[in-house]
Amino acid sequence: PGSEEWADYPSEKAKLRRLLESTKKPYLYLTGDKHFSSIFEKAGELEFMSSGMTHNTRLPLRPYVIARYPNPVFDNNYGLIDIAWDGARPVLDLSIRTAWGYSLNQKRMTWKNKKWQSF
């Protein structure tokens, strides 16, 4: 494969998904090193991709990234996850922030009906 993303390893991704689903527990993919950041759901799974504190995607590649990933952040950034374990269900606050701490993209998710849902 030409890159290091799940699309290049479909059988391994399917195996991991089956294993995670068998636990009957919420899960979240934490990924990075793509030179941009994004918070997205795909095929019923939640992924938090955070990378780019010192490097970001070159301008010619950005249209390709925008077509494949929702709300990508190209500025130098970092990811922040706050997990509230109080109550019956975990609540995730996912945030992509600038080097100065300003939020560029954020989502609040809770586990309900066997999947992550925004609220």
Solvent accessible surface area in square Angstrom, and as a share of the most:
residue,aa,sasa,rsa
1,P,123,0.77
2,G,87,0.84
3,S,44,0.29
4,E,154,0.69
5,E,35,0.16
6,W,82,0.29
7,A,71,0.55
8,D,49,0.25
9,Y,80,0.30
10,P,95,0.60
11,S,79,0.51
12,E,92,0.41
13,K,46,0.20
14,A,41,0.32
15,K,138,0.59
16,L,55,0.27
17,R,70,0.25
18,R,148,0.54
19,L,112,0.56
20,L,42,0.21
21,E,81,0.36
22,S,74,0.47
23,T,69,0.40
24,K,157,0.67
25,K,132,0.56
26,P,45,0.28
27,Y,37,0.14
28,L,41,0.20
29,Y,16,0.06
30,L,117,0.58
31,T,41,0.24
32,G,29,0.28
33,D,109,0.56
34,K,50,0.21
35,H,76,0.34
36,F,5,0.02
37,S,0,0.00
38,S,0,0.00
39,I,3,0.01
40,F,11,0.05
41,E,80,0.36
42,K,127,0.54
43,A,76,0.59
44,G,56,0.53
45,E,10,0.05
46,L,1,0.01
47,E,24,0.11
48,F,6,0.03
49,M,5,0.02
50,S,33,0.21
51,S,19,0.12
52,G,12,0.11
53,M,96,0.43
54,T,103,0.60
55,H,116,0.52
56,N,58,0.30
57,T,10,0.06
58,R,165,0.60
59,L,131,0.65
60,P,108,0.68
61,L,80,0.40
62,R,56,0.20
63,P,88,0.55
64,Y,123,0.47
65,V,10,0.05
66,I,102,0.52
67,A,89,0.69
68,R,92,0.33
69,Y,24,0.09
70,P,64,0.40
71,N,104,0.54
72,P,26,0.16
73,V,14,0.08
74,F,27,0.11
75,D,83,0.43
76,N,66,0.34
77,N,1,0.01
78,Y,75,0.29
79,G,29,0.28
80,L,83,0.41
81,I,55,0.28
82,D,85,0.44
83,I,72,0.36
84,A,43,0.34
85,W,180,0.63
86,D,121,0.63
87,G,72,0.69
88,A,107,0.83
89,R,112,0.41
90,P,19,0.12
91,V,32,0.18
92,L,7,0.03
93,D,41,0.21
94,L,1,0.00
95,S,8,0.05
96,I,0,0.00
97,R,65,0.24
98,T,16,0.09
99,A,52,0.40
100,W,202,0.71
101,G,25,0.24
102,Y,151,0.57
103,S,50,0.32
104,L,72,0.36
105,N,25,0.13
106,Q,118,0.52
107,K,60,0.25
108,R,113,0.41
109,M,0,0.00
110,T,18,0.11
111,W,45,0.16
112,K,82,0.35
113,N,117,0.60
114,K,167,0.71
115,K,99,0.42
116,W,17,0.06
117,Q,49,0.22
118,S,70,0.45
119,F,135,0.56
